[in-house]
Amino acid sequence: MQKLKHHLIGGAQAALRAVYPPQCMCCDTLVEEHGALCATCWPQVPFIFGLCCDSCGLPLPGTDDGTPVQCDECLTLARPWEQGRAVMLYGEKSRQILLGLKYHDRLDHAGPASLWLARHAKPLIQPDMLVAPIPLHWLRFVKRRYNQAALLSEALARHLALEHCPDLLIRTRNTGTQDGRGRMGRFANVADAFAAHPRQGARIKGRHILLVDDVMTAGATFAAATEVCLAHGAQSVRVIALARVARLE
């Protein structure tokens, strides 16, 4: 029976590939498998490797000798979380991947993106860690039909064999977009905008929490969500984003 199941699944996948051949995540070039990048786009995606800020994941000059370092922004702006990482810098190609996932129903982007997240999250992993996404307000969820951060966090938790709670936190008010806001405006916009889910809040106490989002800019959203977790007794909070905006005035 199991062999028959695998055979049927394999046949369905082959049929799907015949009708919808795999294309690059950033362009129309045909690739070997769904969710891959072509040889032209791959080097243009600004993946973060080597030395990076231990708090926000921003790449830094120098050699990684294992000693935690922080960028200038994180040295001057206290972060409530313990550590942070990002997979790539926000640029033209990473923007295509993010916007496809966020606004254009490219849910197939979540698979490869979660693998990238899993690799970058390894320095953050703690025993008995609980993974949770940054939540959407219910009005935005109804409009979009899915939370892209929850898609990423679910797959990330699965890759790392960690417990996942998609509704650990809720967004208590519709904060709208952060686009066009300066640093202080972003922090003010999300102040007190999150709460623990009434049925899930008890899971936070004493746990190491890993919060997942698609983009980190000023870190305001992560900070507001982290403060809720700490207020409910989290032992520590760490954060990871698919992309990091390098500078915000």
C-alpha positions in Angstrom: 0.0 0.0 0.0 2.8 2.4 0.9 4.5 1.7 -2.4 1.3 2.4 -4.3 0.9 5.6 -2.4 4.4 6.8 -3.3 3.8 5.7 -6.9 0.5 7.7 -7.1 2.2 10.8 -5.6 5.1 10.5 -7.9 2.8 10.2 -10.9 0.8 13.3 -9.8 4.0 15.3 -9.4 5.2 14.2 -12.8 1.9 15.3 -14.4 2.1 18.6 -12.6 5.7 19.2 -13.9 4.5 18.4 -17.4 1.7 21.0 -17.3 3.6 23.6 -15.1 7.3 23.1 -15.6 9.5 24.5 -12.8 10.5 28.1 -13.2 13.0 30.2 -11.3 11.6 32.0 -8.2 12.7 35.3 -9.7 12.2 34.9 -13.4 10.7 32.7 -16.1 13.8 30.6 -16.7 13.1 26.8 -16.5 14.9 25.1 -13.6 15.3 21.5 -12.4 12.7 21.7 -9.6 10.0 24.0 -8.2 11.4 26.6 -5.8 14.8 26.8 -7.3 16.8 29.8 -8.6 18.4 29.8 -12.0 22.1 30.2 -12.5 21.7 33.9 -13.4 19.5 34.9 -10.4 21.2 32.8 -7.7 24.3 35.0 -7.5 22.2 38.2 -7.5 20.2 37.1 -4.4 22.1 38.8 -1.5 22.4 35.9 0.9 24.1 36.7 4.2 27.1 34.6 4.9 30.1 34.9 7.3 30.3 37.5 10.0 27.0 39.1 11.0 25.4 41.0 13.8 24.4 38.6 16.5 21.3 40.6 17.3 19.8 41.3 13.9 21.7 39.3 11.3 23.1 42.3 9.4 26.3 41.3 7.5 29.5 42.9 8.9 33.0 43.3 7.6 35.6 40.9 9.0 36.1 37.3 9.7 33.7 35.2 11.9 35.8 33.8 14.7 32.8 32.7 16.8 32.8 35.8 19.0 29.4 37.5 19.0 29.5 41.0 17.6 26.8 43.7 17.0 26.2 46.3 14.4 26.2 50.0 15.2 22.4 50.0 15.2 22.1 47.2 17.7 24.8 48.8 19.9 22.7 52.0 20.2 19.2 50.4 20.1 18.7 47.9 22.9 17.0 44.7 21.6 14.7 42.8 23.9 15.5 39.5 22.2 18.7 37.4 22.8 19.8 36.8 19.2 18.6 37.4 15.7 19.4 36.3 12.1 18.3 37.0 8.6 18.8 34.9 5.4 19.3 37.7 2.9 19.5 41.4 2.6 16.5 43.2 1.1 17.2 43.9 -2.5 15.8 43.6 -6.0 15.9 39.8 -6.2 15.0 39.1 -2.6 12.1 41.6 -3.0 10.7 39.5 -5.8 10.8 36.4 -3.7 9.2 38.2 -0.7 6.4 40.0 -2.7 5.6 36.8 -4.5 5.1 35.0 -1.2 3.4 37.9 0.5 1.0 39.3 -2.1 0.9 37.0 -5.2 0.0 33.6 -3.8 3.5 32.2 -4.5 3.1 29.7 -1.7 5.7 27.5 -3.4 8.3 30.0 -2.3 7.8 29.0 1.3 9.5 25.6 0.8 12.9 26.7 -0.3 12.8 29.8 1.9 12.2 27.6 5.0 15.2 25.5 4.1 17.3 28.7 4.0 15.8 29.8 7.3 16.6 26.5 8.9 20.3 26.8 7.9 20.6 30.3 9.2 18.6 29.5 12.4 21.1 26.9 13.7 23.0 29.3 15.9 19.8 30.3 17.6 18.4 26.8 18.5 17.9 26.1 22.2 16.6 23.0 24.0 12.8 22.7 24.0 12.4 25.7 21.7 9.0 26.8 20.6 8.6 28.3 17.1 5.9 30.9 16.4 5.2 33.4 13.6 4.5 37.1 13.9 0.7 37.2 13.5 -1.5 39.1 11.1 -4.5 41.0 12.2 -7.6 39.1 11.4 -8.8 41.6 8.9 -5.6 41.3 6.9 -5.6 37.6 7.3 -9.2 37.5 5.7 -8.0 39.6 2.8 -4.7 37.7 2.2 -6.1 34.2 3.2 -2.9 33.1 4.7 -0.1 34.4 7.0 3.2 34.2 5.1 5.2 34.2 8.4 3.2 31.2 9.6 4.0 29.3 6.4 7.6 29.9 6.9 7.6 29.2 10.7 5.7 25.9 10.2 8.1 24.6 7.6 11.1 25.9 9.6 10.0 24.0 12.7 9.5 20.9 10.7 13.0 21.0 9.3 14.5 21.5 12.7 12.2 19.1 14.5 10.9 21.8 16.8 7.5 22.4 18.3 5.4 24.9 16.4 2.5 27.1 17.5 1.0 29.2 14.7 -1.3 31.1 17.0 0.9 31.7 20.0 0.5 35.5 19.6 -2.4 37.6 18.2 -2.3 41.1 16.8 -4.8 43.0 18.8 -5.3 45.9 16.4 -4.9 46.5 12.7 -1.6 48.4 12.5 -1.6 48.7 8.8 1.6 48.7 6.8 4.9 49.9 8.2 6.0 51.2 4.7 6.9 54.8 4.6 7.3 55.2 8.4 10.6 56.2 9.9 12.2 54.2 12.8 10.4 55.9 15.6 7.1 55.8 13.7 7.5 52.1 13.2 8.0 51.5 17.0 5.0 53.7 17.8 2.8 52.0 15.3 3.2 48.5 16.8 3.4 49.5 20.5 1.0 47.3 22.5 -0.2 45.7 19.2 0.3 42.1 20.3 -0.9 39.8 23.0 -0.6 36.1 23.9 -3.4 34.0 22.5 -5.9 33.3 25.4 -5.6 29.5 24.8 -1.9 29.4 24.0 -0.3 31.9 26.4 0.5 29.3 29.1 2.8 27.6 26.6 5.2 30.6 26.7 6.3 30.3 30.4 9.8 28.9 30.8 10.3 28.3 27.1 12.8 29.5 24.6 10.9 31.1 21.8 11.9 31.6 18.2 9.8 34.2 16.4 9.7 34.2 12.6 8.8 36.9 10.1 9.4 37.6 6.5 11.2 41.0 6.8 13.0 42.8 9.6 13.5 46.5 9.1 13.8 48.6 12.3 13.0 45.5 14.4 9.9 47.2 15.9 7.6 44.3 15.2 9.9 41.8 16.6 10.5 44.0 19.7 6.8 44.3 20.4 6.2 40.6 20.0 9.2 39.7 22.1 8.0 41.9 25.0 4.8 40.0 25.1 6.6 36.7 25.3 8.9 38.0 28.1 5.9 39.3 30.0 4.4 35.8 29.9 7.5 34.3 31.3 9.6 33.2 28.3 13.0 32.1 29.3 14.4 33.7 26.2 13.4 35.0 22.8 15.3 34.8 19.5 14.2 36.1 16.1 14.8 35.2 12.5 13.6 36.9 9.3 13.9 35.9 5.6 15.2 39.3 4.7 16.9 42.2 6.5 16.5 45.8 5.4 20.0 47.2 5.7 19.3 50.8 6.7 16.4 52.9 7.8 16.7 56.6 8.4 
